[in-house]
Amino acid sequence: MKKVFKIVAGILVLILAFVFLFVPKGIDKKFNLVSQKSPYQVSEAGQKLYDSLEFVADMHCDALLWKRNLLERNDFGAVDIPRMLAGNVSMQAFTIVTKSPKDLNFDKNTGETDQITLLSMVQARPMKSWFNLTERALAQCKALHSFESKSNGTFRVIESKKDIRAYLKDKRENKNITAGFLGIEGMHALEGKIENVDKLYDAGVRMMSPVHFFDNKLGGSAHGVGHEGLTDFGKEVIKKMQDKNMILDVAHCSPKMVDDILEITQKPIVSSHTGVKGTQNSVRNISDEHIKGIAKTGGLISIAMFEPATGTKTPASTARAIKYCIDLVGADYVALGSDFDGAIETHTDITGLPLYVDELLKLGVSSTDISKVMGDNVKRLLLENLPE
């Protein structure tokens, strides 16, 4: 019997080793696709302009959801630190997903199911994060800080105005460094407790969106059931966030919630990854009224890079949405918000950003406005709105 037990135990160990070592990578490869793979063919004018940009930034990436070594250049997915460096990317928002319903869709979801629980187990995340969304977020925060500490100085996590000023100074002298900041996609990560805003802030989170694909204690998602506005708890959380100089992200919010937020916000707000109804009429996308409202706060409309948001699987469709926003409110309020590694198929990986410059040039967008959209606006937002 002892011999049989040892054999069974050995088989179980091998099975678990296979699961933990190979399954997470297989899931990552399956869900995070790109339509056009590198190397990318860029016009001489487009590449020249891209190479001249002082600051390139993207406002949304879910790479931390996956058990991927961001210090290595991977041949799958869209983002890692070597590819950020190769693409001359100065800043990436690393946004944290903590819950995702089964049978996810753009029209109607509830929070009764969750696909991330099993994913967390298979990835061998800390056990306390398996069934607690705040702990799940904190584990991803810790992961990004770990990449920073092991990067030999090539990657920094930005948390304050002081951090970004120091980073900008150092980057002028050393191009071989890059940076990121932490965001939360859906404040169900608070587990209904306002004190968890402090916990996430202390872990480095500097941007949060109230909802993701389902309604929660803060209010209604564009993809939820009730499509309601902001609750009293939501208003309380937003006030606390803005008192702490955390950036408010309205991506995935119901139209009524966006209206409510625009009424009470005391700071610039952003939509970190969106399309626009003016070029692709989808529940996923933002209206002209809300584009104007966000711009009036001094915030950013960050345009996504995937077909359901932009209409086609091409950088040209993202460029058309950017041009639409520029024509509507001016270039000062437009940015990139790819949704890289968000369990979707993006047009390119992060090294493909010069293609978007190419397409904007074809649409007649000036080099000055392209510089703003490609990163200068994000730099301004962070310099003006992060904590001291």
Phi and psi in degrees as a GROMACS rama.xvg file:
@    title "Ramachandran Plot"
@    xaxis  label "Phi"
@    yaxis  label "Psi"
@TYPE xy
-62.3339  -39.6571  LYS-2
-64.7084  -42.626  LYS-3
-62.691  -43.7699  VAL-4
-60.0837  -42.4895  PHE-5
-65.0329  -38.9584  LYS-6
-65.2404  -46.2998  ILE-7
-61.9782  -43.3709  VAL-8
-62.466  -40.5422  ALA-9
-63.5669  -41.154  GLY-10
-63.4206  -42.4692  ILE-11
-62.2702  -40.546  LEU-12
-62.397  -42.7836  VAL-13
-64.1642  -41.0544  LEU-14
-62.8639  -46.1074  ILE-15
-64.4057  -40.1602  LEU-16
-60.7967  -42.681  ALA-17
-61.9423  -45.6896  PHE-18
-59.6233  -50.9259  VAL-19
-69.9555  -31.4378  PHE-20
-86.4595  -36.0204  LEU-21
-113.706  -32.9298  PHE-22
-63.7479  -46.0495  VAL-23
-57.485  -40.6846  PRO-24
-65.7987  -39.4908  LYS-25
-63.7721  -39.9904  GLY-26
-64.4643  -45.1554  ILE-27
-56.898  -48.2342  ASP-28
-62.8404  -36.5226  LYS-29
-68.4505  -39.4471  LYS-30
-96.7763  -23.4662  PHE-31
-107.955  91.929  ASN-32
-109.501  159.866  LEU-33
-128.225  141.562  VAL-34
-73.8055  -42.8782  SER-35
-116.141  123.078  GLN-36
-94.841  152.686  LYS-37
-72.9517  158.127  SER-38
-78.5315  149.781  PRO-39
-100.706  141.813  TYR-40
-96.4598  113.825  GLN-41
-119.396  145.037  VAL-42
-64.9156  158.641  SER-43
-60.763  -41.4466  GLU-44
-67.3051  -41.558  ALA-45
-65.0071  -43.7614  GLY-46
-67.1067  -39.3526  GLN-47
-61.6154  -44.4378  LYS-48
-66.5947  -43.3764  LEU-49
-59.9073  -43.5256  TYR-50
-65.19  -22.2066  ASP-51
-85.7867  -11.2288  SER-52
-67.7962  132.33  LEU-53
-81.8462  -26.1613  GLU-54
-147.169  116.84  PHE-55
-114.548  130.624  VAL-56
-144.345  152.003  ALA-57
-133.709  138.928  ASP-58
-96.6465  2.83825  MET-59
-159.293  123.949  HIS-60
-155.124  133.609  CYS-61
-104.314  26.9067  ASP-62
-59.7411  -27.2088  ALA-63
-70.4921  -16.0524  LEU-64
-65.8246  -26.5194  LEU-65
-101.614  147.797  TRP-66
-82.597  65.0226  LYS-67
-109.306  138.386  ARG-68
-78.8374  104.795  ASN-69
-75.5728  -5.94258  LEU-70
-86.1891  -10.1283  LEU-71
-107.627  148.042  GLU-72
-79.0564  116.688  ARG-73
-97.5989  153.434  ASN-74
-98.9208  20.198  ASP-75
-144.512  168.688  PHE-76
68.4764  -167.12  GLY-77
-120.473  -26.4862  ALA-78
-133.141  135.429  VAL-79
-156.034  168.764  ASP-80
-66.4836  -42.1027  ILE-81
-57.9895  -38.6138  PRO-82
-72.7451  -31.5691  ARG-83
-60.5254  -44.4741  MET-84
-66.1388  -42.7714  LEU-85
-63.6199  -33.079  ALA-86
-90.4355  7.98862  GLY-87
56.0643  39.0681  ASN-88
-88.5687  126.954  VAL-89
-88.2542  -33.1678  SER-90
-149.536  132.288  MET-91
-128.589  127.466  GLN-92
-78.9931  120.61  ALA-93
-99.3407  102.865  PHE-94
-98.4728  138.486  THR-95
-102.254  121.777  ILE-96
-96.4293  129.374  VAL-97
-116.608  -14.384  THR-98
-156.304  140.004  LYS-99
-146.6  117.108  SER-100
-64.8326  154.305  PRO-101
-68.9785  155.346  LYS-102
54.8688  45.2879  ASP-103
-58.823  137.296  LEU-104
-150.396  170.778  ASN-105
-84.7231  -11.2343  PHE-106
-100.474  -44.2732  ASP-107
-158.715  112.718  LYS-108
-133.345  151.354  ASN-109
-117.257  167.229  THR-110
-95.0285  20.5905  GLY-111
-76.0135  -25.4436  GLU-112
-117.674  166.053  THR-113
-154.774  124.528  ASP-114
-87.245  -15.0598  GLN-115
-79.5733  -23.8229  ILE-116
-58.8856  -53.7288  THR-117
-64.1325  -38.8643  LEU-118
-59.3521  -42.0971  LEU-119
-62.5736  -39.501  SER-120
-65.8531  -48.4037  MET-121
-62.052  -33.5484  VAL-122
-79.6288  -2.66139  GLN-123
58.4546  40.8016  ALA-124
-68.471  163.797  ARG-125
-53.7592  136.835  PRO-126
-57.7693  -34.7823  MET-127
-67.2082  -14.4669  LYS-128
-91.1857  -6.54888  SER-129
-65.8436  -37.4689  TRP-130
-125.034  12.7725  PHE-131
-129.511  118.412  ASN-132
-69.6276  -34.0905  LEU-133
-64.8656  -44.3262  THR-134
-64.4784  -33.6358  GLU-135
-63.378  -41.5612  ARG-136
-67.0187  -42.6935  ALA-137
-63.9187  -33.9254  LEU-138
-64.1684  -38.9737  ALA-139
-71.4481  -36.2048  GLN-140
-59.438  -46.5797  CYS-141
-60.8736  -37.2627  LYS-142
-62.34  -44.2098  ALA-143
-65.487  -41.1914  LEU-144
-63.8556  -33.1032  HIS-145
-66.7727  -40.3674  SER-146
-61.6445  -39.1397  PHE-147
-60.1513  -48.7753  GLU-148
-66.7577  -25.6715  SER-149
-98.8259  5.76145  LYS-150
-90.3085  2.09786  SER-151
56.2515  35.561  ASN-152
84.9079  2.02489  GLY-153
-85.9623  -11.4311  THR-154
-135.997  136.495  PHE-155
-128.285  144.732  ARG-156
-97.2797  121.931  VAL-157
-94.8856  128.209  ILE-158
-127.755  -12.0083  GLU-159
-149.472  167.751  SER-160
-60.5729  -39.2672  LYS-161
-60.3904  -42.8671  LYS-162
-60.4359  -47.7255  ASP-163
-72.4897  -33.5547  ILE-164
-63.4354  -43.4848  ARG-165
-64.7617  -41.1374  ALA-166
-62.9831  -45.193  TYR-167
-62.3309  -40.3656  LEU-168
-62.0476  -46.8539  LYS-169
-68.3947  -34.2212  ASP-170
-70.1404  -28.1928  LYS-171
-63.2395  -27.1726  ARG-172
-97.5762  -20.4238  GLU-173
-142.271  104.362  ASN-174
-71.1216  -17.2528  LYS-175
-88.5625  42.7984  ASN-176
-135.613  152.974  ILE-177
-144.945  176.358  THR-178
-152.779  166.344  ALA-179
-150.344  165.615  GLY-180
-136.472  159.885  PHE-181
-97.477  137.532  LEU-182
-133.069  164.717  GLY-183
-118.99  130.825  ILE-184
-102.429  91.5473  GLU-185
101.71  116.224  GLY-186
-87.5321  18.7452  MET-187
-61.6232  -17.0834  HIS-188
-62.258  -14.6501  ALA-189
-78.3732  -11.956  LEU-190
56.2799  31.0828  GLU-191
75.6414  9.92219  GLY-192
-117.307  118.312  LYS-193
-64.4924  -27.8324  ILE-194
-65.0995  -17.4693  GLU-195
-73.306  -15.3402  ASN-196
-57.6859  -43.7506  VAL-197
-63.8346  -41.4538  ASP-198
-61.0892  -44.1516  LYS-199
-70.664  -37.6753  LEU-200
-60.3995  -47.1031  TYR-201
-62.9886  -25.3247  ASP-202
-84.3563  -1.53852  ALA-203
107.932  -0.792471  GLY-204
-68.9028  130.788  VAL-205
-126.83  2.05733  ARG-206
-146.587  137.913  MET-207
-144.137  144.384  MET-208
-107.446  141.071  SER-209
-59.4376  -42.8707  PRO-210
-134.524  165.513  VAL-211
-122.369  -110.628  HIS-212
-96.1087  3.24113  PHE-213
-146.79  159.24  PHE-214
-67.6862  150.233  ASP-215
-144.104  -166.608  ASN-216
-65.1393  -18.603  LYS-217
-86.5506  -22.2624  LEU-218
148.685  -156.512  GLY-219
-97.8408  138.767  GLY-220
-88.5561  151.556  SER-221
-62.7063  -19.5232  ALA-222
-113.373  14.6814  HIS-223
-91.3757  -151.428  GLY-224
-103.32  -47.1092  VAL-225
-89.6616  -23.1589  GLY-226
54.1246  35.9104  HIS-227
-81.3504  174.674  GLU-228
-89.1792  -155.704  GLY-229
-81.96  132.775  LEU-230
-82.9833  172.19  THR-231
-61.3438  -39.108  ASP-232
-63.472  -39.9756  PHE-233
-59.7685  -43.2531  GLY-234
-63.3752  -39.1679  LYS-235
-63.9616  -43.3432  GLU-236
-64.5496  -44.4871  VAL-237
-63.5386  -40.391  ILE-238
-60.9753  -43.7975  LYS-239
-63.5354  -44.032  LYS-240
-56.4077  -49.677  MET-241
-71.7259  -29.0293  GLN-242
-63.6644  -28.832  ASP-243
-95.124  6.32468  LYS-244
59.5742  40.5024  ASN-245
-92.9585  140.763  MET-246
-81.4277  132.15  ILE-247
-93.06  126.635  LEU-248
-111.079  124.864  ASP-249
-100.529  11.2134  VAL-250
-57.6314  137.12  ALA-251
75.169  -2.44447  HIS-252
-70.607  147.658  CYS-253
-63.2468  153.571  SER-254
-54.6767  -38.2575  PRO-255
-65.2823  -38.9868  LYS-256
-65.5984  -40.4609  MET-257
-60.7428  -42.9244  VAL-258
-57.0917  -46.9598  ASP-259
-63.7741  -39.9406  ASP-260
-66.6628  -41.977  ILE-261
-61.9218  -29.2201  LEU-262
-72.3825  -30.6877  GLU-263
-110.413  -15.0539  ILE-264
-61.6168  140.32  THR-265
-108.553  0.38421  GLN-266
-136.389  165.939  LYS-267
-60.5734  141.493  PRO-268
-119.375  163.535  ILE-269
-131.543  159.141  VAL-270
-113.676  109.648  SER-271
-74.0703  -21.4945  SER-272
-160.47  110.032  HIS-273
-153.837  158.966  THR-274
-103.631  -177.362  GLY-275
-125.315  139.076  VAL-276
-61.4569  -24.2386  LYS-277
-66.0298  -22.0016  GLY-278
-117.965  -19.0695  THR-279
-150.659  102.554  GLN-280
-79.2927  92.4621  ASN-281
-134.832  151.29  SER-282
-60.7725  -22.9594  VAL-283
-69.6726  -20.7853  ARG-284
-105.429  165.145  ASN-285
-99.2664  145.335  ILE-286
-83.4121  163.324  SER-287
-57.3709  -40.8508  ASP-288
-59.881  -42.5244  GLU-289
-76.5854  -31.6862  HIS-290
-58.5955  -47.1105  ILE-291
-64.8325  -38.7691  LYS-292
-64.8436  -43.9984  GLY-293
-64.2037  -43.5532  ILE-294
-60.4888  -37.8854  ALA-295
-63.5455  -28.5364  LYS-296
-77.2506  -11.5941  THR-297
89.0212  14.0693  GLY-298
-90.0085  -158.455  GLY-299
-133.901  139.546  LEU-300
-103.965  109.932  ILE-301
-102.674  118.711  SER-302
-89.5978  131.645  ILE-303
-78.4398  174.581  ALA-304
-134.421  53.0659  MET-305
-148.823  153.547  PHE-306
-54.8777  -48.717  GLU-307
-60.0059  -24.6264  PRO-308
-89.132  -31.479  ALA-309
-115.295  -12.6279  THR-310
105.613  -31.5614  GLY-311
-139.46  173.865  THR-312
-94.0346  39.6454  LYS-313
-131.009  149.475  THR-314
-57.6056  -26.8806  PRO-315
-60.8946  -35.7513  ALA-316
-70.4783  -35.8084  SER-317
-66.0103  -41.3051  THR-318
-62.1284  -38.5244  ALA-319
-63.4896  -40.3091  ARG-320
-66.6064  -38.466  ALA-321
-62.4438  -47.0351  ILE-322
-61.7232  -38.1106  LYS-323
-60.1386  -45.1543  TYR-324
-66.3389  -41.1046  CYS-325
-59.2604  -44.5168  ILE-326
-65.3127  -30.4733  ASP-327
-82.677  -44.8401  LEU-328
-129.078  -5.26576  VAL-329
98.7098  159.141  GLY-330
-74.7409  -14.679  ALA-331
-68.5425  -11.5841  ASP-332
-121.037  21.2285  TYR-333
-124.219  142.315  VAL-334
-149.248  -178.796  ALA-335
-94.6321  138.842  LEU-336
-145.269  71.0134  GLY-337
-54.9453  -45.0884  SER-338
72.7711  32.4634  ASP-339
-53.4939  139.119  PHE-340
58.5237  31.4033  ASP-341
-97.509  33.4694  GLY-342
59.4389  40.1416  ALA-343
-140.573  177.295  ILE-344
-102.884  107.533  GLU-345
-87.2319  161.712  THR-346
-60.8988  -41.7469  HIS-347
-143.505  175.237  THR-348
-90.618  -174.306  ASP-349
-68.8691  -20.8746  ILE-350
-77.0985  -6.33467  THR-351
-89.8496  6.12573  GLY-352
-58.4616  -30.0821  LEU-353
-58.0528  -25.9097  PRO-354
-63.0831  -32.0159  LEU-355
-71.581  -33.8665  TYR-356
-62.3407  -45.9429  VAL-357
-53.462  -48.903  ASP-358
-68.3765  -36.005  GLU-359
-66.8684  -37.0674  LEU-360
-62.5042  -39.8506  LEU-361
-61.914  -29.9203  LYS-362
-86.1366  0.899622  LEU-363
84.677  15.442  GLY-364
-73.8133  135.051  VAL-365
-69.9535  158.385  SER-366
-63.2166  -34.2364  SER-367
-64.0066  -45.5035  THR-368
-69.1595  -35.7373  ASP-369
-61.9476  -41.8126  ILE-370
-59.5295  -40.4633  SER-371
-62.9272  -49.0509  LYS-372
-66.0905  -39.921  VAL-373
-74.2968  -10.079  MET-374
168.095  -26.9042  GLY-375
-61.5432  -35.6415  ASP-376
-67.1315  -37.8385  ASN-377
-65.9044  -42.5585  VAL-378
-57.8578  -45.4293  LYS-379
-62.784  -44.3782  ARG-380
-58.2818  -45.6754  LEU-381
-69.0187  -42.2057  LEU-382
-63.8521  -31.9996  LEU-383
-91.9813  -20.4129  GLU-384
-125.027  -10.1677  ASN-385
-70.9963  160.52  LEU-386
-62.1406  157.165  PRO-387
